[in-house]
Amino acid sequence: MRVWLGIDVACRAAHQASLADERGRFAWSGRKFRTTVEDLHRLWAMLPAGVEPAAVTVIMEPTRNAWVPLAAWFRRQGATVVMVPPEQSADLRSYYAKHTKSDRLDSKILAKLPLLHPDGLHTAAGLGPGESLRRAVKLRSNLVKRRTSVLARLDALLELLGPSWHAALGADLANKTPLRFLAHYADPHQVRRLGRARLARFLHRHSRGSWGETQADGLLAAANETLALWADELDYPDLADDIAIEARLALHLTEEIKDLEERIKVLLARADPAGIVQSVPGVGPILAAQILGRLGDPSRFTSLAAIRSYAGLVPGLNSSGLSSHHSGPTKSGDACLREALFLAAQHARRTDPTLAAKYHRLMTVSGKHHNSALCHIATTLLTRIAACWRRGETYQLTDIDNAPISVVEARRLITDRYTVPAELRAARRATQQQKRTDRRHKESHSAPTNGPSTTQPTDTHAA
């Protein structure tokens, strides 16, 4: 006898559980419990007598991270834990009770789901957000995005001082030397008081000798130009304080990212000791960890098509009768995984001739935009990574005839045969920009005009 235990997981309130048999008949429903050992043992003792632990299937939705300790506990008891996408159970609930939404109803729908929609059940493997590598790569991705936002704000603040500051500090504000300088001396009066000699020593010390008197002269010239441009109209100390805050935030985030990357490398060596994912061309330790951490064990998928669908890089399909329409990527999977695959595809197409040939065909023959072509390459790359993982083999570079070649030979072949002309790239870029709203054309294509109406008003009181 098999039983299905549907649990509506709550983050702060009590969870609710309902138990159904193989025919969908409820033994009980709406039993409340919390994530404590006592409550879990009490719930487990409520199972019918004679039911083996292996015959129990626990069905839950991935509600934030509250489901993780529950899944781990039930798996230790011998039960099978399956996860259901929230939108799937919500659609079924709306079908059975359109105007009702309650935790008790949700638990009953989950308990009956094996009868209603057996294809919607996916066995939960691993600890999900509890896995160190999965959590670490997501945290790094978030920190990188935060640092990018901080640097964008810092760049905007420097525009107030004048364009000469960007030229003096260089184009890359992520460099630690300009950040350390801006954290101390963003006031042009301070820069002038510091003087050329002390400023050069400061730059030399914090850049380990790569910056010196030349950069000091540029910063002094930028400070003099700012004072001549603004005179006493700008509050320099307050602006310097704002710039210093952003610079310190960027420095702190850079240090946190560096420490996190060291930990990620250790976790990757433990998860992929054979270096299978890292053997993919253009995939370094960080991208390999991000792909493996967010994808999980590729062997858990029933097919390579299921892996592509999980990543959300496959196109949507709307087909009825004789009509069929493909839309853009479904984006139904993990966004962090897609980000890593997109970046990996950009590097891999420059090293793997087979991927370069496909990218060249998509750009020159199919008329795809660069980003669209990279999505196709990312999908192919994910399929190859999963295939290599299942076979336990590292990635092998081959030419278009499947003959093994070296990296040098591969890049030479790509340069000779599969280089996309610059004119074609420019034409694709121009075509895409015509469809967008930019600074020069701020109005959207469906927005009403700003001018007066050319139609006559309608008199609503006319007979």
C-alpha distance (Angstrom), angle and dihedral (degrees) to the residues before:
residue distance angle dihedral
M1 . . .
R2 3.77 . .
V3 3.79 125.1 .
W4 3.77 131.7 -166.4
L5 3.78 120.4 -144.2
G6 3.80 112.5 -160.8
I7 3.80 114.8 -163.6
D8 3.79 125.2 -169.5
V9 3.81 100.4 -153.2
A10 3.80 118.9 -144.6
C11 3.79 127.0 -166.7
R12 3.82 99.7 -147.2
A13 3.80 106.2 0.9
A14 3.79 127.2 64.3
H15 3.80 118.8 -73.9
Q16 3.79 119.7 -120.0
A17 3.79 125.0 -140.7
S18 3.81 134.9 -167.5
L19 3.82 127.1 -170.8
A20 3.82 123.5 -148.5
D21 3.80 132.3 175.7
E22 3.80 128.2 -133.4
R23 3.81 91.7 -78.8
G24 3.79 93.4 51.3
R25 3.82 95.0 -106.5
F26 3.79 113.2 144.4
A27 3.78 120.1 -124.0
W28 3.80 88.7 -173.1
S29 3.79 137.8 -23.8
G30 3.77 141.8 -163.2
R31 3.82 96.9 33.9
K32 3.79 109.2 163.2
F33 3.79 123.8 -144.2
R34 3.79 140.6 152.1
T35 3.79 133.7 -134.9
T36 3.79 95.8 -87.1
V37 3.78 128.5 117.8
E38 3.82 91.9 -120.2
D39 3.81 94.1 52.0
L40 3.81 92.9 44.7
H41 3.82 92.4 51.4
R42 3.81 89.7 47.2
L43 3.82 90.5 51.8
W44 3.81 92.2 46.8
A45 3.82 90.5 51.2
M46 3.83 89.1 57.6
L47 3.81 91.9 68.8
P48 3.82 114.4 111.9
A49 3.78 116.3 -88.8
G50 3.78 114.5 -95.2
V51 3.81 96.2 25.9
E52 3.79 110.7 133.6
P53 3.84 117.6 -136.8
A54 3.80 90.3 -120.7
A55 3.83 89.1 58.6
V56 3.82 92.3 59.7
T57 3.81 118.2 95.5
V58 3.80 115.8 -169.4
I59 3.83 113.7 -155.9
M60 3.79 120.4 -162.7
E61 3.78 142.7 155.0
P62 3.84 118.5 -120.4
T63 3.82 94.1 -109.0
R64 3.81 104.0 -177.8
N65 3.83 106.4 -68.8
A66 3.81 97.3 -44.1
W67 3.81 91.7 96.3
V68 3.82 95.2 59.5
P69 3.85 100.2 77.2
L70 3.80 90.1 42.1
A71 3.81 92.0 52.6
A72 3.80 92.0 47.6
W73 3.82 92.5 50.3
F74 3.81 95.7 48.0
R75 3.82 91.3 46.9
R76 3.80 89.8 54.6
Q77 3.81 88.8 55.3
G78 3.82 89.4 56.2
A79 3.80 99.2 -103.5
T80 3.79 125.5 135.3
V81 3.81 113.5 -116.9
V82 3.80 119.1 -154.9
M83 3.78 128.6 -177.7
V84 3.80 127.4 -142.4
P85 3.82 125.0 -158.4
P86 3.84 107.6 -112.6
E87 3.80 93.4 -129.6
Q88 3.81 89.6 55.4
S89 3.80 95.5 54.8
A90 3.82 90.4 41.1
D91 3.80 90.8 56.7
L92 3.80 91.5 49.7
R93 3.81 91.5 47.8
S94 3.79 90.5 51.3
Y95 3.80 89.8 50.6
Y96 3.82 94.2 52.7
A97 3.81 98.7 35.7
K98 3.78 110.9 14.0
H99 3.80 97.7 -179.1
T100 3.80 99.7 33.7
K101 3.77 130.2 82.7
S102 3.79 121.1 170.6
D103 3.80 137.7 142.8
R104 3.80 90.6 -116.6
L105 3.81 91.7 54.0
D106 3.81 91.0 46.6
S107 3.81 92.1 53.9
K108 3.83 91.0 48.9
I109 3.80 91.9 49.6
L110 3.83 90.1 50.3
A111 3.81 91.5 49.1
K112 3.82 90.5 52.7
L113 3.79 95.5 43.0
P114 3.84 95.0 99.2
L115 3.82 86.9 63.6
L116 3.79 97.3 38.3
H117 3.79 99.6 43.1
P118 3.83 114.9 -0.6
D119 3.83 92.0 171.7
G120 3.81 89.6 63.3
L121 3.80 93.8 67.9
H122 3.79 117.6 99.6
T123 3.79 121.0 -179.0
A124 3.80 110.6 -122.7
A125 3.80 111.9 -125.1
G126 3.77 125.0 -170.8
L127 3.78 126.7 -3.3
G128 3.81 98.8 -66.1
P129 3.82 107.9 -154.6
G130 3.80 88.0 8.4
E131 3.81 91.4 70.3
S132 3.78 112.0 100.5
L133 3.81 98.3 -140.7
R134 3.80 94.2 46.7
R135 3.80 91.0 50.1
A136 3.81 95.8 43.1
V137 3.81 96.6 52.7
K138 3.81 91.2 47.8
L139 3.79 90.3 50.6
R140 3.79 91.3 49.9
S141 3.80 91.5 50.4
N142 3.81 90.0 51.9
L143 3.81 92.4 47.9
V144 3.80 91.7 50.9
K145 3.80 90.2 52.0
R146 3.80 90.9 48.7
R147 3.79 91.1 50.8
T148 3.80 90.2 49.3
S149 3.81 89.7 54.2
V150 3.80 91.5 48.3
L151 3.81 92.0 50.3
A152 3.81 90.4 49.1
R153 3.82 90.6 54.0
L154 3.79 90.1 45.9
D155 3.79 90.7 51.6
A156 3.82 90.1 51.6
L157 3.81 92.0 50.8
L158 3.80 91.4 51.1
E159 3.80 88.8 55.5
L160 3.80 87.2 67.3
L161 3.79 90.1 60.7
G162 3.79 92.4 49.7
P163 3.81 140.4 -93.6
S164 3.79 93.8 -82.6
W165 3.82 90.7 74.4
H166 3.80 91.9 62.9
A167 3.80 90.3 50.8
A168 3.82 91.7 48.3
L169 3.81 95.3 47.1
G170 3.79 96.6 41.1
A171 3.76 130.3 -118.3
D172 3.83 95.7 -78.9
L173 3.80 110.4 71.9
A174 3.81 89.7 175.9
N175 3.81 87.0 78.1
K176 3.80 109.2 108.1
T177 3.81 95.4 -134.0
P178 3.83 97.3 64.3
L179 3.79 89.6 41.1
R180 3.81 92.1 54.3
F181 3.78 90.0 47.1
L182 3.80 93.2 50.5
A183 3.81 90.9 46.6
H184 3.84 88.2 63.2
Y185 3.81 110.9 19.6
A186 3.80 113.5 32.3
D187 3.82 92.0 127.3
P188 3.84 110.5 91.2
H189 3.82 89.7 -146.6
Q190 3.82 88.9 57.5
V191 3.78 91.2 49.4
R192 3.80 91.5 53.6
R193 3.82 92.6 46.7
L194 3.80 90.4 49.3
G195 3.80 91.3 60.3
R196 3.76 132.5 -153.6
A197 3.80 98.8 -76.2
R198 3.82 98.2 49.2
L199 3.79 91.9 40.7
A200 3.81 91.0 52.7
R201 3.83 90.6 49.5
F202 3.83 90.6 50.2
L203 3.80 92.1 51.1
H204 3.80 93.2 43.7
R205 3.82 92.2 51.6
H206 3.81 97.2 46.8
S207 3.81 95.1 42.0
R208 3.82 94.8 45.8
G209 3.77 91.5 -119.3
S210 3.81 100.4 -46.9
W211 3.83 93.5 105.5
G212 3.80 125.9 49.3
E213 3.78 144.1 128.4
T214 3.81 96.1 -16.3
Q215 3.82 92.3 58.6
A216 3.80 90.4 41.8
D217 3.80 90.2 56.6
G218 3.81 90.1 49.8
L219 3.81 92.6 51.6
L220 3.81 92.3 47.5
A221 3.80 89.9 50.6
A222 3.82 89.9 49.4
A223 3.81 91.2 50.5
N224 3.82 92.0 50.3
E225 3.80 91.2 48.0
T226 3.83 91.6 50.9
L227 3.81 91.9 51.1
A228 3.78 90.8 48.6
L229 3.81 91.5 47.0
W230 3.81 98.3 47.1
A231 3.82 103.2 21.8
D232 3.85 105.1 -173.3
E233 3.80 96.3 -32.2
L234 3.83 95.5 97.2
D235 3.82 123.5 68.6
Y236 3.81 96.9 -127.1
P237 3.85 99.2 -177.5
D238 3.81 93.7 52.8
L239 3.80 92.3 46.9
A240 3.81 90.0 47.0
D241 3.81 90.1 53.0
D242 3.82 91.2 52.2
I243 3.79 91.4 48.4
A244 3.80 91.2 47.4
I245 3.81 91.6 53.3
E246 3.79 92.2 52.7
A247 3.81 91.9 45.3
R248 3.80 92.3 50.7
L249 3.80 90.6 48.4
A250 3.81 90.5 51.5
L251 3.81 91.3 48.8
H252 3.78 92.3 48.6
L253 3.80 92.8 48.4
T254 3.81 90.1 48.3
E255 3.80 91.0 54.7
E256 3.81 92.0 46.9
I257 3.80 91.1 49.8
K258 3.81 91.2 49.5
D259 3.83 92.7 51.1
L260 3.80 91.0 45.4
E261 3.80 91.7 51.4
E262 3.80 90.6 55.1
R263 3.80 89.9 53.5
I264 3.81 91.3 46.2
K265 3.82 91.2 54.9
V266 3.81 90.1 55.3
L267 3.81 92.0 48.1
L268 3.82 90.9 48.3
A269 3.80 92.2 52.7
R270 3.79 88.1 53.6
A271 3.82 95.3 46.2
D272 3.82 96.9 41.8
P273 3.81 108.2 25.0
A274 3.82 92.0 163.0
G275 3.82 91.6 56.0
I276 3.81 93.2 -128.5
V277 3.81 97.4 149.1
Q278 3.78 93.1 40.3
S279 3.81 90.3 53.5
V280 3.82 89.4 70.0
P281 3.83 109.5 107.1
G282 3.77 112.1 -99.8
V283 3.81 94.1 12.3
G284 3.79 114.1 118.0
P285 3.81 128.4 -176.1
I286 3.81 95.4 -79.7
L287 3.81 97.0 47.9
A288 3.81 90.8 42.4
A289 3.80 90.5 52.7
Q290 3.80 91.7 47.0
I291 3.81 92.4 50.7
L292 3.80 94.9 45.6
G293 3.79 95.0 39.2
R294 3.79 95.2 52.6
L295 3.81 96.3 36.2
G296 3.78 96.5 47.0
D297 3.79 120.9 -162.2
P298 3.84 106.2 -10.3
S299 3.82 89.5 -154.9
R300 3.81 90.9 71.0
F301 3.82 91.6 72.5
T302 3.79 118.6 90.2
S303 3.82 93.4 -138.1
L304 3.79 143.1 0.2
A305 3.81 88.5 -106.4
A306 3.80 88.7 60.0
I307 3.81 89.7 54.1
R308 3.79 91.5 52.2
S309 3.79 90.4 48.4
Y310 3.81 91.0 49.5
A311 3.79 90.8 55.7
G312 3.82 91.4 54.0
L313 3.80 93.0 -133.0
V314 3.80 95.5 117.0
P315 3.83 117.1 98.6
G316 3.78 120.9 -105.9
L317 3.81 117.6 -112.2
N318 3.77 129.8 -146.3
S319 3.81 108.8 -176.9
S320 3.78 129.7 166.5
G321 3.78 126.9 159.8
L322 3.78 109.6 -42.5
S323 3.82 94.8 -15.3
S324 3.76 123.4 88.3
H325 3.78 128.5 173.4
H326 3.79 129.5 -176.3
S327 3.80 118.0 -154.2
G328 3.79 131.0 -169.8
P329 3.83 125.1 -67.1
T330 3.79 113.6 -50.3
K331 3.84 91.6 -131.5
S332 3.79 87.0 -158.3
G333 3.78 94.7 135.4
D334 3.77 135.8 64.6
A335 3.82 113.4 -40.3
C336 3.80 92.4 -155.6
L337 3.81 89.9 55.5
R338 3.82 92.1 49.9
E339 3.79 90.2 49.9
A340 3.80 91.6 54.4
L341 3.81 93.5 45.1
F342 3.81 91.9 49.5
L343 3.81 91.6 52.1
A344 3.80 91.5 44.4
A345 3.81 91.3 50.6
Q346 3.79 90.8 54.5
H347 3.81 90.5 57.6
A348 3.81 97.3 36.1
R349 3.82 95.1 56.3
R350 3.82 88.4 59.8
T351 3.82 92.5 55.5
D352 3.81 108.2 29.5
P353 3.86 112.7 68.7
T354 3.81 93.2 -157.0
L355 3.79 91.5 55.2
A356 3.80 91.0 42.0
A357 3.81 90.0 53.1
K358 3.79 91.3 51.6
Y359 3.81 91.9 46.8
H360 3.82 90.1 48.8
R361 3.81 91.3 50.9
L362 3.80 93.0 48.0
M363 3.79 91.6 50.4
T364 3.80 100.8 40.6
V365 3.82 103.9 29.8
S366 3.81 107.1 23.3
G367 3.81 94.0 39.3
K368 3.80 95.3 -129.6
H369 3.77 124.2 163.5
H370 3.81 117.6 -115.2
N371 3.82 93.6 -105.0
S372 3.80 92.6 47.4
A373 3.80 91.2 49.6
L374 3.80 90.6 49.6
C375 3.82 90.3 53.4
H376 3.81 88.5 56.8
I377 3.81 90.3 48.5
A378 3.81 91.2 47.9
T379 3.81 90.8 54.0
T380 3.81 91.7 50.3
L381 3.80 90.7 46.1
L382 3.81 92.0 52.1
T383 3.81 90.8 51.0
R384 3.81 91.1 51.8
I385 3.81 92.4 47.4
A386 3.79 90.8 52.6
A387 3.82 91.9 46.7
C388 3.80 91.7 50.6
W389 3.80 90.7 48.4
R390 3.80 92.6 51.2
R391 3.80 91.9 49.6
G392 3.80 93.2 42.4
E393 3.81 91.3 -126.3
T394 3.78 132.6 129.4
Y395 3.80 121.8 -117.7
Q396 3.81 114.3 -84.0
L397 3.80 122.5 -154.1
T398 3.80 113.3 -135.4
D399 3.76 137.2 171.4
I400 3.81 122.7 -119.3
D401 3.82 89.0 -81.3
N402 3.85 91.2 55.9
A403 3.80 92.4 -110.3
P404 3.84 112.9 144.6
I405 3.82 114.0 -110.5
S406 3.78 137.6 175.5
V407 3.79 126.1 -106.1
V408 3.81 91.8 -105.7
E409 3.80 92.2 51.2
A410 3.79 91.2 45.8
R411 3.80 93.8 53.3
R412 3.80 91.7 46.0
L413 3.81 89.9 51.9
I414 3.81 91.5 49.6
T415 3.80 91.8 49.6
D416 3.80 92.4 49.6
R417 3.80 99.6 43.9
Y418 3.79 114.1 13.2
T419 3.78 108.0 42.5
V420 3.80 111.5 129.3
P421 3.83 110.4 -135.6
A422 3.79 115.3 -109.7
E423 3.81 90.6 -129.4
L424 3.79 90.8 58.8
R425 3.80 91.7 49.6
A426 3.79 90.4 50.9
A427 3.80 91.4 49.2
R428 3.84 92.0 50.4
R429 3.80 90.3 48.4
A430 3.79 92.7 49.1
T431 3.80 91.4 49.8
Q432 3.78 91.6 53.5
Q433 3.80 94.1 45.6
Q434 3.80 91.3 54.6
K435 3.80 89.0 63.4
R436 3.80 95.6 50.2
T437 3.76 136.0 80.5
D438 3.80 109.9 -116.4
R439 3.78 137.6 168.7
R440 3.78 92.5 -84.4
H441 3.81 93.6 48.8
K442 3.78 105.6 32.5
E443 3.76 96.9 166.0
S444 3.78 118.5 94.6
H445 3.78 118.1 -123.8
S446 3.79 93.1 -112.4
A447 3.81 97.5 42.6
P448 3.82 120.6 113.7
T449 3.78 118.8 -109.3
N450 3.79 120.9 -93.4
G451 3.81 94.0 -133.5
P452 3.81 127.4 89.4
S453 3.76 119.1 -73.6
T454 3.80 115.1 -93.3
T455 3.79 93.7 -155.6
Q456 3.78 124.4 88.8
P457 3.81 118.1 -108.8
T458 3.76 116.7 -106.4
D459 3.77 118.0 -123.7
T460 3.77 104.1 -135.1
H461 3.80 91.3 -171.0
A462 3.81 94.8 56.2
A463 3.74 115.8 115.6
